Amino acid sequence: MTTTPFFAIMGATGNTGGKIARRLLASGARVRAIGRNPQKLDVLARAGAEVLAGDSRDPAFLAQAFRGANGVYTLLATDRQAPDYAARQDEEGEAIAQAVQASGAGRVVALSSLGADVHEGTGLIAGLHRQEERLRRIAGIDLLLLRPVSFFENFYDALGTIKEAGMLADTVAPDLPVPMIAADDIAAAAAQALLARDWTGVAVRELLGQRDISHRDIARLVGTAIGRPELPYVQLSEAEMGEALVGAGLSPSFVALYLEMTRAFNEERVAPRAGRTPGNTTPTRFEDFVPELAAAYRRS
């Protein structure tokens, strides 16, 4: 008799977790969807998932959530208003590592990032390096570290500036080709790995999106889709960007780490280990995502 596989998925109301949960449910697996907001989890409950709401910094809650699962998907939730963002990353990361050990989870897929092999100087990504190291130290688990790159979905945050200031703006160099990826492609890779159980020990899989693309090209594609074909991309100074982000309500701690990360991009210190290959290239083009972004722009 075949036992139905059972998976525990963190971040089930976020960019990747909900998509993973739906893919696993569609495969016939049992899913325990984990998040902070019970109302937002309702949609997955209606789809057939068991849902658990609680604090991702509570190791006892997470151990309960992970217990009994054939595979666990973990990530560090993003609280961009945390007064000390790095400390928040570490607090949550410690809770996850303790919960994996206490629950007896034997197979873990962990969302990390390209550049997490570098231990410092990469801002937000350095916190993911520390989390990788915590998980690597847990004896006896099969650990898959997924290292994607910038999400297409990050550009939702830029829609206000596009509408109000008539430009796409960041500190990344305008013509620097950057690997970017759709969250759904990450979800596909994570769900496939959980179902296939096709690794042992510690494995790393980089996910580089369909191609590298510059912010100037992003502005052209988005501008065309929203009826503003001359939409410029403007590279701001770190001081200008920092002031804008803090003014938007993000914590100075988060902003400093964000600027350090984009500086690492500009200096090309965040790079794939083996270049772009068929194995780390994913199918969704930025052009495929633009209609969703344009629709959100029109609603905003």
C-alpha positions as CSV (number, residue, x, y, z in Angstrom):
1,M,0.0,0.0,0.0
2,T,1.4,3.4,-1.0
3,T,1.4,6.1,1.7
4,T,0.4,9.5,0.6
5,P,3.4,11.9,1.0
6,F,3.0,14.7,3.5
7,F,4.8,18.0,3.4
8,A,5.1,21.0,5.7
9,I,5.4,24.3,3.9
10,M,6.5,27.6,5.5
11,G,5.6,31.0,4.1
12,A,2.3,29.5,2.7
13,T,0.8,33.0,2.1
14,G,3.9,34.5,0.5
15,N,5.5,34.5,-2.9
16,T,6.7,30.9,-3.0
17,G,5.1,28.9,-0.2
18,G,1.5,29.2,-1.4
19,K,2.5,28.2,-5.0
20,I,4.4,25.2,-3.6
21,A,1.4,24.1,-1.5
22,R,-0.9,24.3,-4.4
23,R,1.4,22.3,-6.7
24,L,1.8,19.6,-4.0
25,L,-2.0,19.5,-3.4
26,A,-2.6,19.1,-7.1
27,S,-0.2,16.1,-7.1
28,G,-2.3,14.4,-4.5
29,A,0.0,15.0,-1.6
30,R,-1.1,16.1,1.9
31,V,0.1,19.6,2.8
32,R,0.4,21.4,6.1
33,A,0.5,25.1,5.2
34,I,2.3,27.3,7.8
35,G,1.9,31.1,8.0
36,R,1.3,34.0,10.4
37,N,-2.1,35.1,9.3
38,P,-5.0,32.6,9.7
39,Q,-7.3,34.6,7.4
40,K,-4.8,34.5,4.6
41,L,-4.4,30.7,5.1
42,D,-8.1,30.1,4.6
43,V,-7.8,29.9,0.8
44,L,-5.4,27.0,1.2
45,A,-7.6,25.3,3.8
46,R,-10.4,25.5,1.3
47,A,-8.1,23.9,-1.3
48,G,-7.5,20.9,1.0
49,A,-4.5,21.9,3.1
50,E,-4.1,21.6,6.8
51,V,-3.2,25.0,8.0
52,L,-1.3,26.2,11.1
53,A,-0.9,29.9,12.0
54,G,1.8,31.0,14.4
55,D,5.1,32.8,14.9
56,S,8.0,31.7,12.7
57,R,10.4,32.8,15.5
58,D,8.8,30.2,17.9
59,P,10.8,26.9,17.7
60,A,8.1,25.0,19.6
61,F,5.4,26.1,17.1
62,L,7.6,25.2,14.1
63,A,8.6,21.8,15.6
64,Q,4.9,21.0,15.9
65,A,4.3,22.2,12.3
66,F,7.2,20.1,10.9
67,R,6.6,16.9,12.9
68,G,5.5,13.9,10.8
69,A,6.3,15.5,7.4
70,N,8.1,13.6,4.7
71,G,9.6,16.9,3.6
72,V,9.8,20.5,4.9
73,Y,10.1,23.7,3.0
74,T,11.7,26.5,5.0
75,L,12.5,30.2,4.4
76,L,13.3,33.3,6.3
77,A,10.2,35.6,6.2
78,T,10.9,39.2,5.2
79,D,10.0,41.9,7.8
80,R,11.4,45.0,6.1
81,Q,10.3,47.1,9.1
82,A,12.3,45.1,11.7
83,P,14.5,47.6,13.7
84,D,17.5,45.2,13.4
85,Y,16.9,43.2,10.3
86,A,20.0,41.0,10.6
87,A,19.1,40.1,14.1
88,R,15.5,39.2,13.0
89,Q,17.0,36.9,10.3
90,D,19.1,35.2,12.9
91,E,16.3,34.8,15.4
92,E,14.1,33.2,12.9
93,G,16.9,31.1,11.4
94,E,17.8,29.7,14.8
95,A,14.1,28.8,15.5
96,I,13.9,27.0,12.2
97,A,17.1,25.0,12.8
98,Q,16.0,24.1,16.3
99,A,12.6,23.0,15.0
100,V,14.1,20.8,12.3
101,Q,16.2,19.0,14.9
102,A,13.3,18.7,17.4
103,S,10.8,17.5,14.9
104,G,12.9,14.8,13.5
105,A,12.4,16.2,9.9
106,G,14.7,14.2,7.7
107,R,14.4,16.1,4.4
108,V,14.5,19.9,4.1
109,V,14.3,22.2,1.1
110,A,15.5,25.7,2.1
111,L,15.0,28.9,0.2
112,S,18.3,30.7,0.0
113,S,19.8,33.0,-2.6
114,L,22.5,33.3,-5.3
115,G,25.5,34.7,-3.5
116,A,24.8,32.8,-0.2
117,D,28.2,31.1,-0.6
118,V,29.8,34.5,0.3
119,H,29.9,35.1,4.0
120,E,29.9,38.9,4.1
121,G,29.6,42.1,2.1
122,T,26.4,41.0,0.4
123,G,23.8,42.7,2.7
124,L,20.5,40.9,2.9
125,I,22.1,37.8,1.3
126,A,24.7,37.4,4.1
127,G,21.8,36.5,6.5
128,L,21.0,33.6,4.2
129,H,24.6,32.5,4.2
130,R,24.3,32.2,8.0
131,Q,21.1,30.2,7.7
132,E,22.7,27.8,5.2
133,E,25.5,27.2,7.7
134,R,23.0,26.5,10.6
135,L,21.1,24.0,8.5
136,R,24.3,22.3,7.3
137,R,25.3,21.7,10.9
138,I,22.2,19.5,11.5
139,A,23.3,15.9,11.4
140,G,21.4,13.3,9.5
141,I,19.2,15.4,7.3
142,D,19.0,15.6,3.5
143,L,19.2,19.3,2.8
144,L,18.6,21.0,-0.5
145,L,19.6,24.7,-0.7
146,L,17.7,26.5,-3.5
147,R,19.6,29.6,-4.6
148,P,17.4,31.7,-6.9
149,V,18.0,35.4,-7.7
150,S,15.9,38.6,-7.8
151,F,12.2,37.9,-8.0
152,F,10.1,39.4,-10.8
153,E,7.6,40.1,-8.1
154,N,9.9,42.6,-6.5
155,F,8.8,45.1,-9.2
156,Y,5.4,45.4,-7.6
157,D,7.1,47.6,-5.1
158,A,8.2,49.9,-7.9
159,L,4.7,50.6,-9.3
160,G,4.1,53.6,-7.0
161,T,7.3,55.3,-8.1
162,I,6.4,54.6,-11.7
163,K,3.0,56.1,-11.3
164,E,4.0,59.1,-9.2
165,A,7.5,60.0,-10.5
166,G,7.3,58.6,-14.0
167,M,10.4,56.4,-13.7
168,L,11.7,53.1,-12.6
169,A,14.5,53.7,-10.1
170,D,17.1,51.8,-8.1
171,T,20.8,51.8,-7.4
172,V,21.6,48.9,-9.7
173,A,23.6,49.9,-12.8
174,P,21.2,50.5,-15.7
175,D,22.9,48.1,-18.2
176,L,24.1,45.4,-15.9
177,P,22.5,42.1,-16.9
178,V,21.0,40.6,-13.8
179,P,19.5,37.1,-13.5
180,M,15.8,37.4,-12.4
181,I,13.2,34.7,-11.8
182,A,9.4,34.2,-11.5
183,A,8.4,33.0,-8.0
184,D,6.4,30.3,-9.8
185,D,9.6,28.8,-11.3
186,I,11.0,28.6,-7.8
187,A,7.9,26.9,-6.6
188,A,8.0,24.4,-9.4
189,A,11.6,23.5,-8.5
190,A,10.8,23.1,-4.8
191,A,7.7,21.1,-5.3
192,Q,9.4,18.8,-7.8
193,A,12.3,18.2,-5.4
194,L,10.1,17.4,-2.5
195,L,8.1,14.9,-4.5
196,A,11.1,13.3,-6.2
197,R,13.3,13.2,-3.1
198,D,16.2,13.1,-5.6
199,W,19.1,14.2,-3.5
200,T,21.0,13.0,-0.4
201,G,23.2,14.9,2.0
202,V,23.6,18.6,1.3
203,A,22.9,19.7,-2.3
204,V,22.8,23.2,-3.8
205,R,20.7,24.1,-6.8
206,E,21.0,27.6,-8.4
207,L,17.9,29.0,-10.2
208,L,18.8,31.8,-12.6
209,G,15.6,32.5,-14.4
210,Q,15.1,32.5,-18.1
211,R,17.9,35.0,-18.9
212,D,19.9,37.9,-17.5
213,I,18.2,41.2,-18.0
214,S,19.1,44.8,-17.3
215,H,17.0,47.4,-15.4
216,R,17.0,49.5,-18.5
217,D,15.4,46.7,-20.4
218,I,12.9,46.1,-17.6
219,A,11.8,49.8,-17.8
220,R,11.3,49.5,-21.6
221,L,9.2,46.3,-21.3
222,V,7.1,47.6,-18.4
223,G,6.7,51.1,-20.0
224,T,5.5,49.6,-23.2
225,A,2.9,47.4,-21.3
226,I,1.5,50.4,-19.4
227,G,1.3,52.8,-22.3
228,R,4.4,54.7,-21.3
229,P,7.0,53.4,-23.8
230,E,9.5,56.1,-22.9
231,L,9.6,55.1,-19.2
232,P,13.2,55.7,-18.1
233,Y,15.3,53.7,-15.7
234,V,17.1,56.1,-13.3
235,Q,20.1,54.9,-11.3
236,L,19.9,56.6,-7.9
237,S,22.7,57.2,-5.6
238,E,22.7,55.1,-2.4
239,A,21.9,58.2,-0.4
240,E,18.9,59.0,-2.6
241,M,17.7,55.4,-2.6
242,G,18.1,55.1,1.1
243,E,16.1,58.3,1.8
244,A,13.3,57.1,-0.5
245,L,13.1,53.6,1.1
246,V,13.2,54.9,4.7
247,G,10.5,57.5,3.7
248,A,8.4,54.6,2.4
249,G,8.5,53.0,5.9
250,L,11.3,50.5,5.7
251,S,13.7,50.3,8.6
252,P,17.1,51.9,8.3
253,S,18.6,48.5,9.2
254,F,16.9,46.8,6.2
255,V,17.7,49.7,3.9
256,A,21.5,49.6,4.8
257,L,21.6,45.8,4.0
258,Y,19.6,46.3,0.8
259,L,22.1,49.0,-0.4
260,E,25.0,46.7,0.5
261,M,23.4,44.0,-1.6
262,T,22.8,46.1,-4.7
263,R,26.4,47.3,-4.4
264,A,27.5,43.7,-4.5
265,F,25.4,43.2,-7.6
266,N,27.1,46.3,-9.3
267,E,30.5,45.0,-8.4
268,E,29.5,41.6,-9.8
269,R,30.3,39.8,-6.5
270,V,27.1,37.8,-6.6
271,A,27.4,35.3,-9.4
272,P,26.5,31.7,-10.2
273,R,29.1,29.1,-9.4
274,A,29.2,27.5,-12.9
275,G,27.6,30.2,-15.1
276,R,24.3,29.7,-16.8
277,T,23.4,26.1,-17.8
278,P,20.3,24.3,-19.0
279,G,19.9,22.9,-15.4
280,N,19.8,26.3,-13.7
281,T,17.8,28.2,-16.4
282,T,14.1,28.3,-15.8
283,P,11.3,28.8,-18.4
284,T,9.3,32.0,-17.5
285,R,10.4,35.1,-19.3
286,F,10.0,38.6,-17.9
287,E,7.8,39.3,-20.8
288,D,5.4,36.5,-19.5
289,F,5.2,38.3,-16.2
290,V,4.7,41.9,-17.5
291,P,0.9,41.6,-18.1
292,E,0.4,40.8,-14.4
293,L,2.6,43.8,-13.5
294,A,0.7,46.0,-15.9
295,A,-2.7,44.9,-14.5
296,A,-1.5,45.7,-11.0
297,Y,-0.3,49.1,-12.2
298,R,-3.8,49.9,-13.6
299,R,-5.4,48.8,-10.3
300,S,-3.1,51.0,-8.2
